Amino acid sequence: MNSIRGFSSSSRAVKRLIGTVVVGATVGAGLTAVAPAASAAEFYTPPARFSTEPGSIIRSHHTPLLLQIPGIQQQWPGKATKVMYTSRLQDGAPVAVTGTAVEPTAAWAGAGPRPTVVVGPGTIGQGDQCAPSKMMGLPMSVDLSKPSIGVNYTAPEMYYLLANGVRVFVTDYIGMGTPGIHTYVNRAETAHAMLDGARAALNAAGAPGDTPIGFAGYSQGGGAAAAAAESASTYAPELNVKATYAGAPPADLSKVIDTIDGTTIVGGIGFAINGLAARHPVIEKVVQAETNAVGRAKFKQLSQQCIGDIIMSSPFQQTKDWTRSGKPLGTVIRQYPEIMEILEQNRIGQLKPNAPVLVEGGTADDVIPYGQVATLVADWRKQGADVEFVTDSTPPILTKSIVNHVIPMLATLLPGMEFLLTQFRR
């Protein structure tokens, strides 16, 4: 991997993570539930009426974190609270979204107020049971009633930030856990969930308005972070955004669909189509016209699945087997200008981020094509954005198995987090 100017070495970063267990106790103001839920299941059902102000806290509930012992106060790495907050759909209508706010036990050693990072989870699924806030206390979740397997892979970056005294907010995104379909890779709604997550985090902690804000994520989360970065100045101009780390962002869906087809997570195509069809009836019309019975059943199945489920139920399937014509879905959608226009509307790179961004792309990434990541960087730089681009050059390994998507994720985790910390300390 290319070196990144100003980054601490990975070894020093790991030592800091291990050595920072409990450094002081600076826990923010407690959250007050506006509309308390009677049970865990009911928490995700919004009340009939709630504040329409973006970032407002609708309700909250304490939740344990991975490695914590229930009932013990002031545990490392912090106090976690599940929250429901207000965001906006792409048409501006208010919507309730859930997420997790974590106030670290470690002190912030830098100047100024404690920073806040909103983490966008990578592809975790589309079923309500996949919501990240439902598995904060476990490395994975198993729902035997479906059955379904979810994976909590936001923990490494979240714990690293918390160990450095940074407040963390992990969004569930729109429609994940809450009513409606999860609008996977919808650029506007993803950005709104992230930016309103930042507002909710500050409201929850009673933090000052000038609190430094950062965004982070990989894969779907990288796209979410990138969308938030470029939408901040227009959607949430009051936020003091300092930095964004966007790893392997799916910036151009028209390019991603061909690469992900036939991989172990080809089901992600179904997540995208289901989510976009919920906001654009023309897509649903085309799906009904162009897919066969197998394809329609597959989209319905995927709408209720998590990442572990699609790896088991649809590995290496090819979308040509889901269409009436026998053509891959990427080829089919390019026959419809109206769908290409929708994909263009969802392309990231059309607005300028208002703070430094670190973008990662892998030359052999078998899920997120490198070319469209490089195009995103070029688009932002043309607008005068401050963008650092790191390329992972890991050679192809077990192509289509997503190994070449996972290796860069692990390799850029520490550099990505150190990039955020470096910007916060300036």
C-alpha positions in Angstrom: 0.0 0.0 0.0 1.2 3.5 -0.7 2.4 5.4 2.3 0.3 8.3 3.6 2.1 11.5 4.6 1.7 12.4 8.3 0.4 9.0 9.5 1.7 7.4 12.6 3.0 3.9 12.1 0.6 1.0 12.5 2.7 -0.4 15.4 2.5 2.8 17.4 -1.2 3.0 16.7 -1.8 -0.5 17.9 0.2 0.2 21.1 -1.9 3.3 21.7 -5.1 1.2 21.4 -3.8 -1.4 23.8 -2.4 1.0 26.3 -5.4 3.3 26.4 -7.8 1.4 28.6 -9.3 3.9 31.0 -7.8 7.4 31.0 -10.1 9.6 33.2 -13.9 9.6 33.0 -15.5 12.2 30.8 -19.0 10.9 30.1 -21.4 13.3 28.5 -24.8 14.3 29.7 -27.3 11.4 29.8 -30.0 11.1 27.1 -33.5 11.7 28.1 -36.1 9.5 26.4 -38.7 11.7 24.7 -40.9 8.7 23.8 -39.9 5.7 25.9 -40.5 2.2 24.4 -42.0 -0.6 26.4 -39.8 -3.3 25.0 -36.7 -3.8 22.8 -38.9 -4.7 19.9 -41.1 -1.6 20.3 -38.0 0.7 20.4 -37.8 0.5 16.6 -41.4 1.6 16.0 -41.6 5.4 15.8 -44.2 7.1 17.9 -47.2 8.6 16.0 -45.8 12.1 16.5 -42.2 13.2 16.9 -40.0 16.2 16.3 -39.4 16.9 12.7 -36.2 18.9 13.4 -33.3 16.9 11.9 -31.1 15.4 14.5 -33.7 15.5 17.3 -33.7 12.6 19.8 -37.0 10.8 19.7 -36.2 8.2 22.3 -33.2 6.5 23.8 -32.2 3.4 25.7 -28.9 2.2 27.3 -27.2 -0.7 25.5 -24.1 -2.7 26.4 -21.1 -2.9 24.2 -18.9 -5.8 23.1 -16.7 -7.0 26.0 -18.7 -5.1 28.7 -20.2 -6.8 31.7 -23.8 -5.9 32.3 -24.6 -3.8 35.4 -21.1 -2.3 35.9 -20.8 1.5 35.5 -18.1 3.5 33.7 -16.7 0.5 31.7 -14.2 0.8 28.9 -14.5 1.8 26.2 -17.6 4.0 26.9 -21.2 4.4 27.7 -23.4 3.3 24.8 -27.0 4.6 24.2 -29.3 3.3 21.5 -31.2 6.3 20.1 -33.9 7.0 17.6 -33.4 10.3 15.9 -35.0 12.4 13.1 -33.7 12.5 9.6 -35.0 13.2 6.1 -36.0 11.1 3.1 -34.7 12.2 -0.3 -37.9 14.3 -0.8 -37.4 16.1 2.5 -40.1 14.2 4.5 -39.1 13.6 8.1 -38.2 10.0 9.0 -37.2 8.2 12.2 -33.8 6.5 12.1 -32.0 4.5 14.8 -28.3 4.4 15.8 -25.9 4.1 18.7 -24.2 7.0 20.5 -21.1 6.1 22.5 -19.4 8.5 25.0 -15.8 7.2 25.7 -14.4 6.7 29.1 -11.0 7.8 27.7 -10.3 11.5 27.8 -9.7 13.5 24.7 -6.0 14.6 24.8 -6.2 17.2 22.0 -7.2 20.8 22.2 -10.8 21.9 22.1 -13.9 19.9 22.6 -14.0 16.1 22.2 -14.5 15.3 18.5 -17.3 13.2 17.2 -17.0 10.6 14.4 -20.1 9.2 12.7 -19.4 5.7 11.4 -21.3 4.3 8.4 -21.4 0.5 8.6 -20.3 -1.5 5.6 -22.8 -3.8 3.9 -24.6 -5.5 6.7 -27.9 -6.4 5.1 -31.4 -5.2 4.4 -33.6 -7.0 6.9 -34.6 -5.2 10.1 -32.7 -7.8 12.2 -29.4 -6.6 10.6 -29.5 -3.2 12.3 -26.0 -2.5 13.8 -27.6 -1.1 17.0 -29.1 -4.6 17.6 -25.7 -6.3 17.8 -23.5 -3.7 19.7 -22.9 -6.2 22.5 -22.0 -9.1 20.3 -19.5 -9.9 17.5 -22.4 -11.3 15.5 -26.1 -11.9 15.9 -28.2 -15.0 15.1 -31.9 -14.8 14.5 -33.2 -18.4 14.7 -36.7 -17.5 13.7 -35.6 -16.7 10.1 -32.8 -17.9 10.4 -30.4 -15.1 9.9 -26.7 -14.1 10.7 -25.5 -10.6 11.1 -21.9 -9.4 11.7 -20.8 -6.5 13.9 -17.7 -5.3 12.0 -18.0 -1.7 13.0 -16.4 -2.6 16.4 -12.6 -2.3 15.3 -12.8 1.3 14.1 -15.3 2.3 16.8 -13.1 0.9 19.6 -10.0 2.5 18.1 -11.6 5.9 18.1 -13.1 5.5 21.6 -9.7 4.5 23.0 -8.4 7.8 21.7 -11.2 9.7 23.5 -13.3 10.3 20.4 -17.1 10.2 20.7 -18.6 7.8 18.2 -22.1 7.5 16.6 -23.0 4.5 14.5 -26.1 5.0 12.3 -28.4 2.1 11.3 -29.3 4.1 8.1 -32.8 4.8 7.0 -35.1 1.7 7.0 -32.8 -0.6 8.9 -34.7 -1.8 12.0 -37.3 0.9 11.5 -40.4 0.7 9.2 -39.8 0.6 5.4 -37.1 -0.9 3.2 -33.5 0.0 3.9 -32.6 2.4 1.1 -29.2 0.8 0.5 -26.7 3.1 -1.4 -29.3 5.9 -1.9 -26.9 8.8 -2.0 -29.2 11.5 -0.5 -30.7 9.3 2.3 -27.4 7.9 3.2 -25.9 11.3 3.6 -28.9 12.5 5.6 -28.6 9.6 8.0 -24.9 10.3 8.6 -25.2 14.1 8.9 -28.3 13.9 11.1 -26.5 11.2 13.1 -23.8 13.9 13.8 -26.5 16.3 15.0 -28.1 13.6 17.1 -24.7 12.7 18.7 -24.2 16.3 19.7 -27.7 16.6 21.0 -27.4 13.4 23.0 -24.1 14.4 24.6 -25.0 18.1 25.2 -21.8 18.9 23.2 -21.0 22.4 21.9 -22.0 23.4 18.4 -18.4 23.8 17.3 -17.5 20.2 18.2 -15.1 18.8 15.5 -17.0 16.3 13.3 -15.6 13.4 11.2 -17.1 10.7 9.0 -15.8 7.2 8.5 -16.7 4.0 6.7 -15.7 1.3 4.3 -17.6 -0.2 1.3 -21.2 0.8 1.8 -19.9 2.8 4.8 -17.3 4.4 2.6 -20.0 5.6 0.2 -22.0 6.9 3.2 -19.0 8.8 4.5 -18.3 10.2 1.1 -21.9 11.2 0.5 -22.0 13.0 3.9 -18.7 14.7 3.2 -19.9 16.3 0.0 -23.4 17.1 1.3 -22.3 18.7 4.6 -22.0 22.3 3.3 -25.6 22.3 1.9 -27.5 19.9 4.2 -25.8 20.6 7.5 -23.7 23.8 7.1 -23.6 24.4 10.9 -21.5 21.2 11.5 -17.8 21.8 12.1 -16.6 19.0 9.7 -12.9 18.4 10.0 -12.2 15.2 8.1 -13.6 12.1 6.4 -12.2 8.6 5.7 -14.0 6.9 2.8 -12.7 3.4 2.0 -13.8 1.6 -1.2 -16.8 3.9 -1.8 -19.4 2.6 -4.3 -19.5 6.1 -5.9 -20.9 5.0 -9.3 -23.5 2.2 -9.1 -23.6 1.8 -12.8 -19.9 0.6 -12.6 -20.2 -1.4 -9.4 -23.0 -3.7 -10.6 -20.9 -5.5 -13.2 -18.0 -6.1 -10.7 -20.1 -7.4 -7.8 -22.1 -9.7 -10.2 -21.0 -13.4 -9.6 -19.2 -12.7 -6.3 -20.0 -14.2 -2.9 -22.0 -11.1 -2.1 -23.8 -10.7 -5.4 -26.9 -10.2 -3.2 -25.8 -6.7 -2.7 -27.2 -5.9 -6.1 -30.6 -6.9 -4.8 -30.2 -4.7 -1.8 -29.5 -1.7 -4.1 -32.4 -2.5 -6.5 -34.8 -3.0 -3.6 -33.8 0.3 -2.0 -33.9 2.3 -5.2 -37.2 0.8 -6.3 -38.8 2.0 -3.1 -38.1 5.6 -4.1 -38.4 5.3 -7.9 -41.5 3.4 -9.2 -39.9 3.1 -12.7 -37.3 0.8 -11.3 -39.9 -1.5 -9.8 -41.7 -1.5 -13.2 -38.5 -2.5 -15.0 -37.7 -5.2 -12.4 -41.2 -6.7 -12.9 -40.8 -6.6 -16.7 -37.3 -7.8 -17.0 -36.8 -10.4 -14.2 -38.0 -14.0 -14.3 -39.7 -15.8 -11.4 -36.3 -16.7 -9.9 -35.1 -13.1 -10.0 -38.3 -11.7 -8.4 -38.2 -14.4 -5.7 -34.5 -13.6 -5.1 -35.1 -9.8 -4.6 -37.9 -10.6 -2.1 -35.6 -13.0 -0.2 -32.7 -10.5 -0.2 -34.9 -7.8 1.3 -35.1 -9.8 4.5 -31.5 -10.9 4.7 -28.2 -9.9 6.4 -24.7 -10.1 4.9 -24.1 -13.6 6.4 -27.3 -14.9 4.8 -26.5 -13.7 1.2 -23.1 -15.4 1.4 -24.8 -18.7 2.3 -27.9 -18.4 0.0 -26.6 -16.7 -3.1 -22.8 -17.2 -3.4 -21.4 -16.7 -6.9 -24.8 -16.5 -8.5 -25.0 -14.5 -11.8 -27.7 -12.0 -12.4 -28.2 -13.3 -15.9 -30.0 -16.2 -14.3 -32.5 -13.7 -12.7 -33.6 -12.1 -16.0 -36.0 -13.0 -18.7 -33.5 -12.3 -21.5 -30.6 -14.1 -19.9 -28.6 -10.9 -19.9 -26.8 -9.6 -16.8 -28.7 -6.9 -14.8 -25.9 -4.4 -15.6 -26.6 -4.9 -19.3 -30.4 -4.8 -18.8 -30.5 -1.5 -16.9 -28.3 0.2 -19.5 -31.1 -0.3 -21.9 -33.2 2.2 -19.9 -32.2 5.9 -20.0 -34.5 6.7 -17.1 -32.8 4.2 -14.8 -29.3 5.5 -15.9 -30.5 9.0 -15.0 -31.5 7.7 -11.5 -28.1 6.1 -11.1 -26.4 9.3 -12.2 -28.4 11.2 -9.5 -27.0 8.8 -7.0 -23.4 9.2 -8.2 -21.0 10.6 -5.6 -18.6 13.2 -6.7 -20.9 16.0 -7.9 -20.4 18.2 -4.9 -17.3 19.5 -3.1 -16.4 18.2 0.4 -15.8 21.1 2.8 -13.0 19.4 4.7 -10.0 17.0 4.0 -10.9 13.5 2.8 -8.9 10.3 2.7 -10.1 7.9 0.0 -8.9 4.3 -0.5 -9.3 2.1 -3.5 -7.9 -1.4 -4.3 -6.6 -2.1 -7.8 -7.8 -5.7 -7.6 -10.9 -5.1 -5.4 -13.4 -7.7 -6.6 -16.5 -5.9 -5.3 -15.8 -2.1 -5.6 -14.0 -1.3 -8.9 -10.9 0.8 -8.5 -11.6 2.9 -11.6 -14.8 4.5 -10.2 -13.0 5.3 -6.9 -10.3 7.0 -8.9 -12.9 9.0 -10.8 -14.5 10.1 -7.5 -11.1 11.4 -6.4 -10.6 13.2 -9.7 -14.1 14.7 -9.6 -13.5 16.1 -6.2 -10.1 17.4 -7.0 -11.4 19.3 -10.0 -13.7 21.1 -7.6 -10.7 22.1 -5.4 -11.4 19.6 -2.6 -8.5 18.5 -0.3 -8.3 14.8 -1.1 -5.6 12.2 -0.3 -5.8 9.0 -2.3 -4.2 5.8 -1.1 -4.1 2.7 -3.4 -4.0 -0.8 -2.2 -2.1 -2.9 -4.7 -2.7 -6.4 -3.3 -2.7 -8.8 -6.3 -5.8 -10.8 -7.1 -6.5 -13.6 -4.6 -9.4 -16.0 -5.1 -11.2 -13.6 -7.4 -14.9 -13.1 -6.7 -14.5 -14.4 -3.2 -14.3 -10.8 -1.9 -10.9 -11.5 -0.4 -9.5 -8.5 -2.3 -12.2 -6.4 -0.8 -11.6 -7.5 2.7 -7.8 -7.2 2.7 -7.8 -3.4 1.9 -10.4 -2.9 4.6 -8.1 -4.3 7.2 -5.0 -2.7 5.8 -6.4 0.9 5.8 -8.3 0.7 9.1 -5.5 2.2 11.2 -4.3 4.7 8.6 -7.9 5.8 8.1 -8.5 6.3 11.8 -5.1 8.1 12.2 -6.0 10.4 9.4 -9.1 11.5 11.3 -7.2 11.9 14.5 -4.5 14.0 12.8 -7.0 16.4 11.4 -8.7 16.7 14.8 -5.4 17.6 16.4 -4.6 20.5 14.0 
